[in-house]
Structures are given as C-alpha cells and as structure tokens.
Amino acid sequence: MVVYTDIRELVTVDLDTASDTEVRVLANQILAAATANSLTTLPGRIQARLDGSAKDLRAFLKTNLQTSWSTDLRIAVNRTMPNAGVNVQAAAQAALDNGTIDALLAYLNHGLYIARALDSGSLKLYTDIRPLVTVDLDTASDTEVRVLANQILAAATANSLTTLPGRIQARLDGSAKDLRAFLKTNLQTSWSTDLRIAVNRTMPNAGVNVQAAAQAALDNGTIDVLLAYLNHGLYIARALDCTSQPAAAASA
C-alpha cells in the first residue's frame, strides 16, 4: 500500500515572495514525498530544477508542479487497473474521468481498497439509519411510524446488527405508543451499541493497524466515527496490515 501525500499541503510559503533558500527547502520536501510515493516523473523533474537555477526552480513550482503531479497520479491510478475486478475498474475509471487531484487522491488512498473489498466479496456496508427518519416522530401518524420502524428493521436486519432488530420487532408487536417512544428515545442508543459490537468483532486476530483504527473509533464513540471505521477505515487498515506498515499510518 502506498499512501499518497497531498503535496499541496507542503506548500506553506508564498512562491512569489519566498527566498531562494525557502524555495529550495520546499522543493526538497516535495522531492522526498514524490520519491516516497514512487511517482513516475515528478522526482526527476524537481531534481533537474534543483540542479539548475533558482529562477527555473521557482517557476516550475509555480506553474508546472500540479500538472506534473496530476499526471503521475493518473499514471498511478491506471496501474491499479490491469487484471483488477469490475469494482476497481469502475472506481478507477470514475477517478480518471473526474480528473481532479482530489478525486485521484481519494481513489488511490481510499476508494481503491473499498473497491478491492467489493471485488473480493469482503465488503460489508453499514446503513446510516438517520436518513431513514424522514417523519416528525411527534406528529407522524401511527401508520407512518410503523412504516418507518419497518424500514429501520429491514436495514438493521440486512446489516446483521445484534440487538436492534429484536428490539424494534418487539415494539412492532406491541403498542403504537411504545413503538413511537422507542424510536424517539432509544433508537440511536441501541444502534450505537450494535455498531460498537460490530467494531469489536473486527479486532480479534487482526493486525496492528486494524487494532489501532478500531480502538480509535471505539474511544471516540460517535456514530459518525463508528460508521466511518466500519465502512471505510477498516479496509484501509487491513491494506496497511497486508503491507506491514506501522499503525501510525492507519489514519491516512
């Protein structure tokens, strides 16, 4: 796994006003990142300017850096496609069609590993139940509340959640008042508990990056973070573990 650096974040000086020394330091930082990422053309192009005049180096960083870097990112995306599965092919092509640096980086650092999990059949996406709640639980009719509860039950069952399906079914079998009260006051707590259980289940016999990413999600504890780990971070961490990279890189 290569975690591709966002080189834009390295450019912390004004290239119009920075001293020649500051520009040279910046160029060396970018060269180090480009080399670490095994980019195809950018390391050589920067090195050539470092070996030349300060004026040419500054001009390259101002006018050609992003174009050269973008070309290398496109090359990196294309290299993931031969002999890849249909989901990797589709995700890579979508990134190439978009063509922005943000889209290319997002694919290389995240989307590629989600697509590989889809191709291998190992991806399990957890539904964000909150967008399902499109009615006002204080004013909705009993029928609307029941329809909502059945939608949530279907999502919870499809996600193989531990406790929520049974709890909702019990209220569906009971009174409309109890069903409404559960959805208003206990739904998110029960769902959050099940997400924590799902995170914990990814940890036994996992690598150090999965262990670290899972623990960070549990320590944070918010639904957003638990879902982000289950739907994205887990697969990035597994890719890191497959290449024996240190746990500190799991947040990339």
C-alpha positions as CSV (number, residue, x, y, z in Angstrom):
1,M,0.0,0.0,0.0
2,V,1.2,3.5,-0.9
3,V,-0.3,6.3,1.0
4,Y,-0.1,9.2,-1.5
5,T,0.9,12.5,0.0
6,D,-1.2,15.6,-0.7
7,I,1.6,17.7,-1.9
8,R,-0.5,20.9,-1.8
9,E,-0.3,20.8,1.9
10,L,3.5,21.1,1.8
11,V,3.4,24.4,0.0
12,T,3.3,26.7,3.0
13,V,5.4,29.6,1.6
14,D,4.4,32.3,-0.9
15,L,6.3,31.3,-4.1
16,D,6.3,34.9,-5.2
17,T,8.0,36.3,-2.1
18,A,9.8,33.4,-0.5
19,S,13.6,33.5,-0.5
20,D,15.6,31.2,-2.8
21,T,16.6,29.1,0.3
22,E,12.9,28.7,1.3
23,V,12.0,27.6,-2.2
24,R,14.9,25.1,-2.3
25,V,13.8,23.7,1.1
26,L,10.2,23.3,-0.2
27,A,11.4,21.6,-3.4
28,N,13.4,19.1,-1.4
29,Q,10.3,18.4,0.8
30,I,8.2,17.8,-2.3
31,L,11.0,15.6,-3.8
32,A,11.1,13.5,-0.7
33,A,7.3,13.0,-0.8
34,A,7.3,12.3,-4.6
35,T,10.1,9.7,-4.2
36,A,8.5,8.0,-1.2
37,N,5.3,7.7,-3.3
38,S,7.3,6.3,-6.2
39,L,5.8,8.9,-8.6
40,T,6.9,8.4,-12.2
41,T,8.0,11.8,-13.5
42,L,7.9,14.4,-10.7
43,P,11.1,13.3,-8.8
44,G,13.2,13.6,-11.9
45,R,11.7,17.0,-12.9
46,I,12.2,18.5,-9.5
47,Q,15.8,17.2,-9.2
48,A,16.6,18.7,-12.6
49,R,15.4,22.1,-11.4
50,L,17.3,21.7,-8.1
51,D,20.4,21.1,-10.2
52,G,19.7,24.3,-12.2
53,S,18.9,27.9,-11.4
54,A,16.8,29.2,-8.5
55,K,14.7,31.1,-11.1
56,D,13.8,27.9,-13.0
57,L,13.1,26.0,-9.8
58,R,10.7,28.7,-8.6
59,A,9.0,28.9,-12.0
60,F,8.5,25.1,-12.1
61,L,6.9,25.1,-8.6
62,K,4.6,28.0,-9.5
63,T,3.5,26.8,-12.9
64,N,4.2,23.1,-13.5
65,L,4.2,21.3,-10.2
66,Q,0.5,20.5,-10.0
67,T,0.3,19.4,-13.7
68,S,3.3,17.1,-13.3
69,W,1.9,15.7,-10.0
70,S,-1.5,15.2,-11.5
71,T,0.0,13.3,-14.4
72,D,1.8,11.0,-12.0
73,L,-1.4,10.4,-10.0
74,R,-3.2,9.4,-13.2
75,I,-0.4,7.0,-14.0
76,A,-0.7,5.5,-10.5
77,V,-4.5,5.1,-11.0
78,N,-4.0,3.4,-14.4
79,R,-1.5,1.0,-12.8
80,T,-4.2,-0.4,-10.5
81,M,-6.5,-1.4,-13.4
82,P,-4.8,-4.3,-15.2
83,N,-6.3,-7.7,-14.1
84,A,-8.4,-5.9,-11.5
85,G,-12.0,-6.7,-10.6
86,V,-15.0,-4.9,-12.0
87,N,-15.4,-2.6,-9.0
88,V,-11.7,-1.5,-9.1
89,Q,-12.0,-0.9,-12.8
90,A,-15.2,1.2,-12.3
91,A,-13.8,3.2,-9.4
92,A,-10.5,3.9,-11.2
93,Q,-12.3,5.0,-14.4
94,A,-14.5,7.3,-12.4
95,A,-11.5,8.9,-10.8
96,L,-9.8,9.3,-14.2
97,D,-13.0,10.7,-15.8
98,N,-13.3,13.2,-13.0
99,G,-9.6,14.0,-13.3
100,T,-9.2,16.3,-10.3
101,I,-6.4,15.9,-7.9
102,D,-8.9,15.4,-5.1
103,A,-10.7,12.6,-7.0
104,L,-7.4,10.9,-7.9
105,L,-6.0,11.0,-4.3
106,A,-9.4,9.9,-2.9
107,Y,-9.3,6.8,-5.2
108,L,-5.6,5.9,-4.5
109,N,-5.8,6.4,-0.7
110,H,-9.3,5.1,-0.1
111,G,-11.5,4.1,-3.0
112,L,-9.1,1.5,-4.3
113,Y,-9.3,-0.5,-1.1
114,I,-13.1,-0.3,-0.8
115,A,-13.4,-1.4,-4.4
116,R,-11.0,-4.3,-3.8
117,A,-13.1,-5.4,-0.8
118,L,-16.2,-5.3,-3.0
119,D,-14.4,-7.4,-5.7
120,S,-13.4,-9.9,-3.1
121,G,-16.8,-10.1,-1.5
122,S,-15.5,-9.0,1.9
123,L,-17.1,-5.5,2.0
124,K,-20.0,-5.0,4.3
125,L,-21.5,-1.6,4.2
126,Y,-23.5,-0.4,7.3
127,T,-26.5,1.7,6.6
128,D,-26.7,5.2,8.2
129,I,-30.1,4.8,9.8
130,R,-30.5,8.5,10.5
131,P,-31.5,9.5,6.9
132,L,-34.4,7.0,7.1
133,V,-36.1,9.1,9.7
134,T,-37.9,11.5,7.4
135,V,-41.0,12.0,9.6
136,D,-41.6,14.0,12.7
137,L,-42.0,11.4,15.4
138,D,-44.0,13.8,17.5
139,T,-46.6,14.5,14.8
140,A,-46.5,11.5,12.4
141,S,-49.4,9.1,12.3
142,D,-49.2,5.7,13.9
143,T,-49.1,4.2,10.3
144,E,-46.2,6.5,9.3
145,V,-44.3,5.5,12.5
146,R,-44.9,1.8,11.8
147,V,-43.7,2.2,8.2
148,L,-40.6,3.9,9.5
149,A,-40.0,1.2,12.0
150,N,-40.2,-1.5,9.3
151,Q,-37.7,0.4,7.2
152,I,-35.2,0.6,10.0
153,L,-35.9,-3.1,10.9
154,A,-35.1,-4.1,7.3
155,A,-31.8,-2.1,7.4
156,A,-30.8,-3.4,10.8
157,T,-31.5,-7.0,9.7
158,A,-29.6,-6.6,6.4
159,N,-26.6,-5.3,8.5
160,S,-26.9,-8.3,10.8
161,L,-27.0,-6.0,13.8
162,T,-27.0,-7.7,17.2
163,T,-29.8,-6.2,19.2
164,L,-31.7,-3.6,17.2
165,P,-33.8,-5.9,15.0
166,G,-35.2,-7.8,18.0
167,R,-35.9,-4.6,19.9
168,I,-37.7,-3.0,17.0
169,Q,-39.7,-6.2,16.3
170,A,-40.8,-6.3,20.0
171,R,-42.2,-2.8,19.7
172,L,-43.8,-3.5,16.4
173,D,-45.6,-6.4,18.1
174,G,-46.6,-4.1,20.9
175,S,-48.4,-0.7,21.2
176,A,-48.0,2.2,18.8
177,K,-47.2,4.3,21.8
178,D,-44.3,2.1,22.9
179,L,-43.0,1.9,19.3
180,R,-43.0,5.7,18.9
181,A,-41.3,6.2,22.3
182,F,-38.6,3.7,21.4
183,L,-37.8,5.4,18.1
184,K,-37.7,8.8,19.8
185,T,-35.6,7.9,22.8
186,N,-33.8,4.6,22.4
187,L,-33.2,4.0,18.7
188,Q,-29.8,5.8,18.4
189,T,-28.5,4.3,21.7
190,S,-29.4,0.8,20.6
191,W,-28.0,1.3,17.2
192,S,-24.8,2.8,18.6
193,T,-24.4,-0.2,20.8
194,D,-24.7,-2.5,17.8
195,L,-22.1,-0.5,15.9
196,R,-19.7,-0.8,18.8
197,I,-20.3,-4.6,18.8
198,A,-19.6,-4.7,15.1
199,V,-16.3,-2.7,15.5
200,N,-15.2,-5.0,18.3
201,R,-15.8,-8.1,16.1
202,T,-13.2,-6.8,13.6
203,M,-10.4,-6.8,16.2
204,P,-9.7,-10.5,17.2
205,N,-6.7,-11.8,15.3
206,A,-6.5,-8.6,13.4
207,G,-3.3,-6.7,12.5
208,V,-1.9,-3.8,14.4
209,N,-3.4,-1.2,12.0
210,V,-6.9,-2.7,12.3
211,Q,-6.5,-2.9,16.1
212,A,-5.4,0.8,16.3
213,A,-8.1,2.1,14.0
214,A,-10.8,0.1,15.7
215,Q,-9.7,1.3,19.1
216,A,-9.6,4.9,18.0
217,A,-13.2,4.5,16.7
218,L,-14.4,3.0,20.0
219,D,-12.6,5.6,22.0
220,N,-14.3,8.4,20.0
221,G,-17.6,6.5,20.2
222,T,-19.7,8.8,18.0
223,I,-22.0,7.2,15.4
224,D,-20.2,9.1,12.6
225,V,-16.8,7.7,13.6
226,L,-18.0,4.1,14.2
227,L,-19.7,4.1,10.7
228,A,-16.6,5.7,9.1
229,Y,-14.5,2.9,10.5
230,L,-16.8,0.1,9.6
231,N,-17.5,1.4,6.0
232,H,-14.0,2.8,5.2
233,G,-11.3,2.8,7.8
234,L,-11.4,-1.0,8.4
235,Y,-10.5,-1.7,4.8
236,I,-7.7,0.9,4.7
237,A,-6.3,-0.5,7.9
238,R,-6.4,-4.1,6.5
239,A,-4.5,-2.9,3.4
240,L,-1.9,-1.4,5.7
241,D,-1.6,-4.6,7.7
242,C,-1.1,-6.6,4.5
243,T,2.0,-4.4,3.7
244,S,3.2,-4.4,7.3
245,Q,3.2,-0.6,7.6
246,P,3.1,0.8,11.1
247,A,-0.1,1.6,12.9
248,A,0.6,5.4,12.8
249,A,-0.2,5.3,9.1
250,A,-3.7,3.9,9.6
251,S,-5.2,7.3,9.8
252,A,-4.1,8.2,6.3
